[in-house]
Amino acid sequence: MIIVTGCSGFIGFHLSNELLNNNLSVLGIDNMISSGNVLQNWRLEQLKAKGINFLDVDITNKAELNKKIKETNFSGVISTVYHLAGLAGVRQSVLEPKNYYKNNIMGTINMLNIATEFSGESFVLASSSSVYGSQKKRIPFVENETSEIPQSPYAFSKLFAEKISRDYSNISSLNVSSLRFFTVYGPAGRVDMSILKFIHNIINDYPINVFGNGFQERDFTYVKDICDGIIKSSQIDGFEIFNLGSSKPYSVIKVLSTLKEIINKEPKIEYLPKHFADVDYTWANIDKAKSLLKWHPSTSLKDGLEKTVNWYKNNKNWISSIFEKIN
Ligand SMILES: NC(=O)c1ccc[n+]([C@@H]2O[C@H](COP(=O)([O-])OP(=O)(O)OC[C@H]3O[C@@H](n4cnc5c(N)ncnc54)[C@H](O)[C@@H]3O)[C@@H](O)[C@H]2O)c1
């Protein structure tokens, strides 16, 4: 049995989909709380059609979580817990830090307990490039060089979750990999993240808010590449941290000009002041994932954006209504 927490979220959906496509038995867990609830329901329906076993439960509620998992009556051990549930988003975390600590730290502890209680073999934690904070020199981030002063409650919650997971791995037989994702994008992506918002606004001739001068860079990584890395990382022994990023940072302006080419429409950019919790660039050094996991991200920015634009166009009617509500 495999558990995927956050299965109705963006990455959890793609991961669950891939596991189900490989005929694996997946227990998905999610409390369906994100802002794009219609999108979460859409993702969950796709997974249910493929046979996911779904639990609607808040992982911070330990008693309820344990009760519901026991009620599923599965026999045998949990092979892997892919723990992707949590509150994402650097800027939002500044507004509601307590919620981020509760969901990302307590939620992780509860899932680590489930993994050890049910003799889990491996635990894969969704961490984030945010743990690196602002680096002085513009060089790729290496796993052992994190900022000890996280720049947001979100970054702190991820760094803390990593440290706790390391402890669990040390005191039990659980193998843990902590994966630092770098700006993941793709079909059915998050509506609070830039790429899908950019696509929606360009197609509908709406202005696009760019914070800062637009030359801040992100190591945009296509979701299929991320899922390949997540699955490979479940095979490691002991505790390891891996960067999962394309290792090819692009500026926000470059993303917009690529989208302009794909959609064949000029984006209307409106510049806003830089947000203090935003870093100037992210850039993954992926030597470790390449060598230990044999992981090689293969999707170019242009191909990944094309796939995302096509998905938006095919689902435009209902996905647009989400943006109309949140804008
Ligand atoms: N998308 C990215 O670029 C990115 C980058 C770095 C790290 N991450 C991390 O990867 C993970 C997945 O990210 P995502 O983009 O798919 O986010 P997402 O918001 O789409 O998915 C998270 C899911 O977790 C669920 N969830 C949250 N709190 C929960 C709780 N207490 N109990 C049960 N379910 C809960 C939400 O309902 C949601 O479906 C997150 O932990 C995020 O912090 C994502």
PDBQT file of the ligand as one rigid body, heavy atoms in Angstrom, charges set to zero:
ROOT
HETATM    1  N1  LIG A 401       4.243  23.613  -6.353  1.00  0.00    +0.000 N 
HETATM    2  C1  LIG A 401       5.492  24.016  -6.075  1.00  0.00    +0.000 C 
HETATM    3  O1  LIG A 401       6.131  24.730  -6.849  1.00  0.00    +0.000 OA
HETATM    4  C2  LIG A 401       6.159  23.572  -4.797  1.00  0.00    +0.000 A 
HETATM    5  C3  LIG A 401       7.479  24.005  -4.567  1.00  0.00    +0.000 A 
HETATM    6  C4  LIG A 401       8.115  23.618  -3.394  1.00  0.00    +0.000 A 
HETATM    7  C5  LIG A 401       7.463  22.801  -2.493  1.00  0.00    +0.000 A 
HETATM    8  N2  LIG A 401       6.187  22.409  -2.729  1.00  0.00    +0.000 N 
HETATM    9  C6  LIG A 401       5.527  21.557  -1.732  1.00  0.00    +0.000 C 
HETATM   10  O2  LIG A 401       5.006  20.410  -2.367  1.00  0.00    +0.000 OA
HETATM   11  C7  LIG A 401       3.780  20.014  -1.737  1.00  0.00    +0.000 C 
HETATM   12  C8  LIG A 401       2.679  19.948  -2.780  1.00  0.00    +0.000 C 
HETATM   13  O3  LIG A 401       2.554  21.237  -3.379  1.00  0.00    +0.000 OA
HETATM   14  P1  LIG A 401       1.392  21.587  -4.381  1.00  0.00    +0.000 P 
HETATM   15  O4  LIG A 401       1.902  22.645  -5.279  1.00  0.00    +0.000 OA
HETATM   16  O5  LIG A 401       0.818  20.342  -4.935  1.00  0.00    +0.000 OA
HETATM   17  O6  LIG A 401       0.351  22.262  -3.362  1.00  0.00    +0.000 OA
HETATM   18  P2  LIG A 401      -1.236  22.163  -3.305  1.00  0.00    +0.000 P 
HETATM   19  O7  LIG A 401      -1.716  23.239  -2.426  1.00  0.00    +0.000 OA
HETATM   20  O8  LIG A 401      -1.802  22.084  -4.684  1.00  0.00    +0.000 OA
HETATM   21  O9  LIG A 401      -1.461  20.752  -2.611  1.00  0.00    +0.000 OA
HETATM   22  C9  LIG A 401      -1.390  20.557  -1.222  1.00  0.00    +0.000 C 
HETATM   23  C10 LIG A 401      -2.567  19.664  -0.842  1.00  0.00    +0.000 C 
HETATM   24  O10 LIG A 401      -2.445  19.387   0.538  1.00  0.00    +0.000 OA
HETATM   25  C11 LIG A 401      -3.744  19.416   1.101  1.00  0.00    +0.000 C 
HETATM   26  N3  LIG A 401      -3.605  19.709   2.532  1.00  0.00    +0.000 N 
HETATM   27  C12 LIG A 401      -3.094  20.826   3.099  1.00  0.00    +0.000 A 
HETATM   28  N4  LIG A 401      -3.155  20.752   4.436  1.00  0.00    +0.000 NA
HETATM   29  C13 LIG A 401      -3.722  19.545   4.714  1.00  0.00    +0.000 A 
HETATM   30  C14 LIG A 401      -4.096  18.889   5.914  1.00  0.00    +0.000 A 
HETATM   31  N5  LIG A 401      -3.884  19.467   7.100  1.00  0.00    +0.000 N 
HETATM   32  N6  LIG A 401      -4.657  17.663   5.836  1.00  0.00    +0.000 NA
HETATM   33  C15 LIG A 401      -4.882  17.070   4.627  1.00  0.00    +0.000 A 
HETATM   34  N7  LIG A 401      -4.573  17.655   3.458  1.00  0.00    +0.000 NA
HETATM   35  C16 LIG A 401      -4.006  18.877   3.496  1.00  0.00    +0.000 A 
HETATM   36  C17 LIG A 401      -4.472  20.526   0.358  1.00  0.00    +0.000 C 
HETATM   37  O11 LIG A 401      -5.881  20.387   0.418  1.00  0.00    +0.000 OA
HETATM   38  C18 LIG A 401      -3.923  20.346  -1.054  1.00  0.00    +0.000 C 
HETATM   39  O12 LIG A 401      -4.768  19.512  -1.841  1.00  0.00    +0.000 OA
HETATM   40  C19 LIG A 401       3.511  21.032  -0.634  1.00  0.00    +0.000 C 
HETATM   41  O13 LIG A 401       3.980  20.500   0.574  1.00  0.00    +0.000 OA
HETATM   42  C20 LIG A 401       4.356  22.230  -1.054  1.00  0.00    +0.000 C 
HETATM   43  O14 LIG A 401       4.752  22.996   0.051  1.00  0.00    +0.000 OA
HETATM   44  C21 LIG A 401       5.516  22.777  -3.867  1.00  0.00    +0.000 A 
ENDROOT
TORSDOF 0
